[in-house]
Amino acid sequence: MRTPLIAGNWKMHHGVGETQIFLEALVNQDVPATVDVVVCPPFVSLPVAVMVTTGSEIAVGAQNVHWESSGAFTGEVSAEMLIEIGVRWAIVGHSERRSLFGETDENTIRRARSAQDGGLGAILCIGESLVQREAEQTLDVLERQIAGVDRLDPSRLVVAYEPVWAIGTGRNATPDQAQEVHAFLRRRLAGTFGSTEADTLRILYGGSLKPSNARELLGQQDVDGGLIGGASLDVDSFSAIIRTAAECAAGD
């Protein structure tokens, strides 16, 4: 049985003060121990996030990481720097990083490898655009985006399927569509890592998952949690999704 993982990607929201208030409230929500929870604030809010969550079941992740441990890379942060302040995860390859900042399949894999080498778990984001889905290219796009996963350690890897057309649009994949893609990815990962590793590797859904659709999506066989955007910015909504993940894992 794979332990569900619910990760909140706050994007460019919640500064230091807001992060402290949010996480103090979340810690007091008594997060179920049967669900792994990660919050990914902006870089400036990471130290206070680590401070507030220390001793709790909540882990802290960064929204990106560079592929080198040091060097002349203005504006970048290394895995070693993140580990030093208590961060445990890093998101790599988010669709906004790809579309707005020119990150590629190749440097996404390099970022994931660097995160793992530095001691972090890597949440590798992949997904297709609306044009690609309507052209029935979804599986081809995903195949290309995970072509380099053989360079990664599956024990410290989480894959997040984020249909780009469902992010921030209010649209989302149907449970059947999500399951179809997640099952394809697990088969593909089994071909790379072997069936045992693929069976334990978690694949998250990351397209407008919210309390109202969480049960249907998280109840799918190969959906192992969610990478949550907008709904992770509200304590009650985020907590509701976490509780639903626990209930789905228990078969309720």
KACORKA-V55858 format. One record per backbone hydrogen bond with DSSP energy under -0.5 kcal/mol. NH is the residue of the N-H (numbers start at 1). CO is the residue of the C=O. If there is no record, write none. Layout:
nh co
NH CO
NH CO
//
This chain:
nh co
4 34
5 224
6 36
7 5
7 226
8 38
9 7
9 228
10 8
10 40
13 11
19 15
20 16
21 17
22 18
23 19
24 20
25 21
26 22
27 23
28 24
29 26
30 27
35 32
36 4
37 57
38 6
39 59
40 8
41 39
42 13
42 14
45 42
46 43
49 45
50 46
51 47
52 48
53 49
54 50
56 53
59 37
61 39
62 89
66 77
73 71
76 73
82 78
83 79
84 80
85 81
85 82
86 83
87 82
88 60
89 60
90 121
91 62
92 123
97 94
98 94
99 95
100 96
101 96
101 97
102 98
103 97
108 104
109 105
110 106
111 107
112 108
113 109
114 110
115 111
116 112
117 113
118 114
119 116
120 115
121 88
122 156
123 90
124 122
124 158
125 92
125 123
126 160
133 129
134 130
135 131
136 133
137 132
141 137
142 138
143 139
144 140
145 141
146 142
147 144
149 146
151 148
152 149
154 152
156 153
157 154
158 122
159 202
160 124
161 159
161 204
162 126
162 160
163 161
164 128
164 162
165 128
166 163
167 164
168 166
178 174
179 175
180 176
181 177
182 178
183 179
184 180
185 181
186 182
187 183
188 184
189 185
190 186
191 187
192 188
193 189
194 189
194 190
198 194
199 195
200 196
200 197
201 197
202 157
204 159
204 202
205 225
206 161
213 210
214 210
215 211
217 213
218 214
219 215
220 217
223 220
224 203
224 222
226 5
227 205
228 7
228 226
232 229
233 230
234 231
238 234
239 235
240 236
241 237
242 238
243 239
244 240
245 241
246 242
247 243
248 244
249 245
250 246
251 247
251 248
252 247
//
